[in-house]
Amino acid sequence: MRLQQNIFLWIAVSAILPLTIVILALTLYGERLYRQQVAQEISASLSNISTDMERSLAYERSIVLRIASSFAMRQYLPVLGGARSGEMHAEFNARTDRLNRFLLSFHDILLGQGTFRVLDLKGNTMVKVGFGRITPPSFDGFESFPYAEQERGLIGDILPGEPEDLKPAEVNFLTLVGSAENRPLLDGVVPLIHEGERVGYLVSSLTGLQLDYILQLAPRPYHGKLSVIEINPDAPARHGRILYDEARPRLLAESIDSVATASTALMSAIQEFPDGALVDSNGRTTTYYSETFPYPDRLLSWVIAMQVDDKTVARPFQQLRWGILIFSILLLAVSLLVAQFAAGKVARPLALLIENFHAMSKGEHTRSLPRMQMEELNELSKAFNEMQENLGSAEEERDRARDMMIQNAKLASIGQLAAGIGHELNNPLNNILSYASLIRREADSDAEAVCKDIEALRDEAERASKIVQGILGFSRQMPASFTEFPVLAWLQQSIDLVQATALKKSVDIRLHGSEDYRINADRGLLQQALINLLINAIQASPQNATVDVFAQKQNSHHLIRVEDAGKGIDDDALEHLFEPFFTTKDVGEGSGLGLSITLGIVEQHQGALQLENRYNENDGVIGVSATMALPITMEEDKA
């Protein structure tokens, strides 16, 4: 690990990371306190909503009691008394009309009031006023009394208990009108007393509009959504029913078409703690709830719940944490700069020393180290400079000895190369003589053929000259001359140059390659390498055999492959194939320079030459494959 990295880690571990951890811990503690404050604020809001709803219901109860004790209602009590005994009062219509008009005016003044009904002891509706209109009585009953509504049956059948259980001069809440499953609110019932006897009931069906106003106008801390849930263990059909819900939405003033109940987890939490909070299973929302009792005479209650998205509460702290994270990253960047500056005094001299050591290990020339500011580093640089001077002297002596050995080896090789030149020139000279014989034979009969033979004769002479240059270049390392030329035409020309050798041995040479592309290389040198491979393949193949030549592009290389049908190469000879003057041919057939020269030409083109035996499952070795892999794009310094 580098020095500046160590200094950076020391600063980060000793200062920045502990500071970041402490700040994050403080934000977690602050978030916990903030959530407690949020819970208190929402609880206070739910308490205010509960108080407003209880006050509104208390006001509506007082209205019902005042109507029950009003003058118009007292005048109507004799009519109910007559109905109790089965007699119609003489002023039945007049007093019914006065009570209807009184209730109508009362209903118009107090907005939000529901339907008022006056029932006799049997549950028949004598008077009904609601929704801004009077329901006139008509003779629809079995008795001779005109009723404002269809008969409901005996009052004892309607009430959940005995009629005597209803307390006089108080508003008793129960479901007397309509279906309990479809009404969010209960009816307010006040027994009517005339001359010490119960003669009927005043029923007020609350609409819930005032309660909806309270819920809709109530503040929503943190964008919470309100809901009202009825807790009524004595009525399983109503227990856990959602009476008001902003999410759907559902209002208290609306009749319930579909039953929606609170979740099991929320009902369990309410049963354990009437006031509290519940976090949902996925941790995305928190439901705060508070219990209220809307009906003084009933054991049912309402739970006012507010569901708050946790992202709304946690957003300020998430932004704070992102700020802390960005601040920590900035601190780390600053500490990295400080570490780099602090380590520069030590790291740069050490890096220079390491760089010189690496260069020295690769045999490259290195410069002397300058004087260091620190005493220890200065002594180290002096020792390195002394070692470099000593190594330089030793390398010079070694290079002189090596040059002398190479020169001696070259002098010894020249004599061996001269012995092989005759073999390398033998085939081109034989072809020249053959073409000269053809010229003499056909000179008088076909002038066009004579020109063609003369041209072939010239090509063979040039090839002989290039072979000599290649042999000489093998010792002098002459540079190649790169040009761009088409591959298929070049291959065909090279094959034509060895056709005479192939015909002598009855070997057929076939070119395989449908795609013609251009290659950048030394045409003459590369042709010399290919002809060496072709001649080796012809000499290794039996009579009437076929030598196949393939050309293709594969990835980033040009592949030129020559396949013969010979006996293959022995394993012992594989590792010596490219050594100069090594040959497996008979005496006089080759000097052993062909593959060496070919390898040098291919490597000069930054390519690779590979020779391997070809196998068949049934016959074993069926020949040798020689592949030249030439790069499509060569490095400029080597090209």
ABEGO torsion letter per residue (X at the ends): XBAAAAAAAAAAAAAAAAAAAAAAAAAAAAAAAAAAAAAAAAAAAAAAAAAAAAAAAAAAAAAAAAAAABAAAAAAAAAAAAAAAGBBBAAAAAAAAAAAAAAAAAAAABBGBBBBBBBBAAGBBABBBBGGBBBBBBBABABABBBABBBAEBAAAABABBAAABBBGBBBBBBABEBAAABABBBBBBBBBBGGBBAEBBBBBBAGAAAAAAAAABBBBGGBBBBBBBBBAABAAABGBBABBAAOBBBAABBBABBBBBBAAAAAAAAABABEBBBBAAGABBBBBBBBBABAABABBBBBBBBBBAAAAAAAAAAAAAAAAAAAAAAAAAAAAAAAAAAAAAAAAAAAAAAAAAAAAAGBBBBBBBBBABAAAAAAAAAAAAAAAAAAAAAAAAAAAAAAAAAAAAAAAAAAAAAAAAAAAAAAAAAAAAAAAAAAAAAAABAAAAAAAAAAAAAAAAAAAAAAAAAAAAAAGBBBBBBBBBAAAAAAAAAAAAAAAAAAAGBBBBBBEABBBBBBBBAAAAAAAAAAAAAAAAAABBBGBBBBBBBBBBEABBBBBBBBABAEBBAAAAAAAABBGBBABBBGABAGAAAAAAAAAAAAAGBBBBBBBBBBAAAEBAEBBBBBBBBABBBAAAX
